[in-house]
Amino acid sequence: MFTTPYIQTIRSYSSAKIVLRSHNLEHIIWKRLANETHNPAKKIYLNLLSNQLKKYELNVINEVDGIACISVEDEKKYQSLDYQKPIICAPFGLNINEYTPAEKKPQEKIRFFHLGAMDWKPNLEGVSWLVENVWPKIRKEITNVELHLAGKNMPNWFSGEKYEGIVNHKEVESAIEFMNNMDIMLVPLFSAGGIRVKIIEGMALSKPIISTSIGAEGIEHNENIKIANNEDEFIIHAKSLVNDFENAKKLGQQARAHVSNLYDNEKIVDNLVKFCKHSI
């Protein structure tokens, strides 16, 4: 969406069709943030931003020739906005052979983890909620656990005496290497849209994952991921996966098979090329 101000410039120099590669609908993110806050002034401000963004997005989608959205849920949202032009769901893809799960060695502690940039507001709010409200309760229920946090612009205050059992890695060189050294992924998102790239990568590495419904939006999760939308559900699933190693392992294996079937780059690109050739 942030490149759409260049549409008219492109039109003046080229007759090529323009397809919007949409990662999410921005106004929905800000609307969810408004719904989450309890600060009245902040709620008014965020609702104002959401309405302004919605107006802009409604104008922009009528200026492009087609949309390649990143999830089926987003495709439905565009259609609910009465979008009439060609649209395709082209999810984030990867080369599964580049994601080789590491053989897990016995460790003294179970390593929960979150990986994501903290300059993205939904990540910051979700992880803040996790470390303040959920993690202390998980540590009371399960003693041999650690929470590892990594990502760009990671705040220094996600560590220290107040947050026992938390390891702050900040930005890591290799996401794959980092995830391969961990056990269970946590995705506490409450206001995002689109699809979570890091979840797909975690699934490709056979990681069992606990996520909110919004965090797992766009991902089929019947047997591939655990859904938790409140503190109690996160704790229940955390205990279940820690106490049942075989179930956790099976969940990770099913997740990898799911990614291999639906998020293979070659299949996605082939469908996108056909869309561009024949639908717009």
C-alpha positions, 0 to 999 in steps of 0.5 A, spaced: 500 500 500 505 504 501 507 504 494 500 506 491 502 514 491 506 512 484 500 509 480 499 515 476 506 516 475 507 509 472 501 510 468 504 516 465 510 512 463 507 505 461 501 502 459 503 495 463 497 493 467 498 494 475 497 489 480 497 491 487 501 486 492 497 486 498 500 484 504 494 486 508 488 491 509 491 497 513 485 500 516 483 493 519 489 493 523 488 500 526 481 498 527 483 492 531 488 497 535 482 501 536 478 496 539 484 493 543 485 500 547 482 502 553 484 509 553 478 513 550 483 519 547 487 513 543 481 510 541 478 516 538 485 517 534 486 510 532 479 510 529 480 516 525 486 513 522 482 507 521 477 511 517 482 515 513 486 509 511 479 505 509 477 511 505 484 511 501 484 504 500 477 504 497 480 509 492 486 506 491 483 499 489 479 502 484 486 505 480 489 498 479 488 492 474 488 487 479 490 485 486 494 479 489 492 478 496 496 474 501 490 470 504 483 467 503 481 471 508 484 478 505 481 476 499 474 475 502 475 482 505 476 485 499 470 482 496 466 485 502 468 492 500 465 491 493 471 490 489 469 488 482 476 487 478 480 481 478 483 478 484 487 472 486 490 469 493 497 468 492 500 467 499 507 467 501 511 462 499 518 458 500 523 453 498 521 448 503 528 445 501 531 451 504 528 449 511 531 443 514 529 442 521 534 440 526 535 434 530 533 436 537 538 434 542 536 433 549 536 440 553 535 442 560 530 447 559 524 447 554 525 454 549 519 457 547 520 463 542 517 469 539 521 472 532 518 478 529 520 486 528 518 490 534 518 496 530 511 493 528 506 495 533 502 489 533 508 485 534 510 490 540 503 490 543 502 482 543 509 481 546 508 486 551 501 482 553 505 475 553 511 477 557 506 481 562 500 477 563 502 470 560 509 468 561 509 469 569 503 464 569 507 459 564 513 459 569 509 458 575 505 452 571 512 449 568 518 450 571 523 448 566 522 453 561 525 459 558 522 464 553 527 467 547 525 473 544 528 476 537 527 481 532 529 488 530 528 494 535 527 489 540 526 493 547 532 493 552 526 492 557 524 485 555 529 482 560 532 483 567 530 481 574 522 483 572 522 478 566 525 472 569 526 466 564 526 471 558 532 471 554 533 477 549 537 476 543 535 482 539 536 482 532 539 475 530 543 474 523 539 467 521 532 466 523 532 459 521 538 458 525 535 461 531 528 457 530 532 451 529 535 452 536 528 453 539 522 448 541 515 452 541 513 458 537 508 463 541 504 468 536 500 473 541 497 477 535 491 481 536 491 486 531 494 484 525 492 482 518 494 478 512 499 472 513 504 471 518 511 469 514 514 467 521 509 462 522 510 459 515 517 459 516 516 456 523 511 450 520 516 449 515 521 447 520 517 443 524 515 447 530 509 446 534 506 453 534 501 456 539 498 462 536 491 467 536 486 466 531 488 473 528 496 471 528 494 464 524 489 468 520 490 465 513 493 459 515 489 452 515 490 450 523 485 444 524 491 439 525 497 444 524 497 449 530 494 450 536 489 456 537 489 460 543 486 467 544 486 468 552 491 467 557 488 461 560 488 458 553 496 459 552 497 456 558 493 450 557 496 449 550 503 450 553 503 445 558 500 440 553 505 441 548 511 440 554 508 434 557 506 430 551 513 430 547 510 426 541 504 430 540 508 436 539 513 432 535 507 430 530 504 437 530 510 440 528 511 434 522 504 436 520 505 443 520 511 442 515 507 437 510 502 443 510 507 448 508 510 443 503 503 442 500 500 449 500 506 454 500 511 452 495 514 457 491 513 454 484 506 453 485 504 460 487 508 463 482 505 459 476 498 460 479 500 468 479 503 468 472 497 465 469 493 470 473 497 476 470 496 473 463 489 471 462 485 475 468 487 482 467 
